[in-house]
């Protein structure tokens, strides 16, 4: 029996070797080894506390993704995906040049060979700083017609932001956005995420910052609105020898806001402007809010009314006429009246240059009212036709008038 196993032992060993070689050849033909490169494998960062403990923050400059070359059986390589790779950058191994080695493994397929070329992540280190910013409320949309947003408050109203010094320096404002479209009553909203904007008005990446509050609450107060007329009352008298000519102002209407019961108390707004002792034209502004009740606010973009007042220096001219040009009115019954025709009467007319230019003797139409006059010669004041206007001042001259009984 033993001889049968040992007979031609060399040939038997050779046969086994050839069989094994043939098996290897067949295996490689059926499932050959292959090489493939996988690109953009994300790198996971661990041990970040190694940097945070030094009150530093980091920013990845290079190496957040890597390309890896592997070699293995085709049947395995064809099944691989990026998710099968584990790329790790351990910040506790940060070098003095701020480089971190990247270790790549295939936990499910340890038999696959990975090209172990040097792969590193480069980071930039900065001091961690804090900044405190008021939280502003930005409304989106428009409230219902007839309503006005009088107050917008947040809780908390201050947000502390931590991050890289260069990043914190770029912050311009912290806001929360709230939709007010067609709102017609006060309301509150909760758990709104703050947004950070830089000095260019661009939204910043909040993932690179830390907030002491992740969410805030917002309260918005709405008031009713009302459009009312604005009037201006001119008080006082210009300096002696000057005259108030006229004025104009804008706006003539303004929009106010308040609770309905308070708005009902304001039918209009009356502002006052004093021109006492003024001698020049005036261009000025009136603070409208000064003339509005305490519980009502002015919501126009401009809080002031613009007023223009014309003040001119008065002038004087004399107009002369004969006594017989004076009309005698209301002569008592049964008497005759006559005027002393021996004198020429002069009247002084005062007003602005424009007013005086349009006044002639015919406009004055002088007359004497003899109602109640007695018999004989008496001095009577001359009166004038009021059609010349209230802006013109006339000096009252006088003449002698004689009344006699009729024959």
PyMOL commands that set and color helices and strands:
alter all, ss='L'
color gray80, all
select helices_A, chain A and resi 2-6+9-30+49-52+74-77+82-84+91-93+165-168+206-208+260-263+288-291+323-325+353-357+361-364+386-388
alter helices_A, ss='H'
color red, helices_A
select strands_A, chain A and resi 33-46+56-62+65-73+86-90+99-105+113-114+120-140+147-155+158-164+171-179+187-193+195-198+210-211+215-235+242-250+253-258+268-274+282-287+297-298+304-313+315-322+327-329+335-339+344-351+367-369+376-381+393-394+398-405
alter strands_A, ss='S'
color yellow, strands_A
deselect
rebuild
show_as cartoon
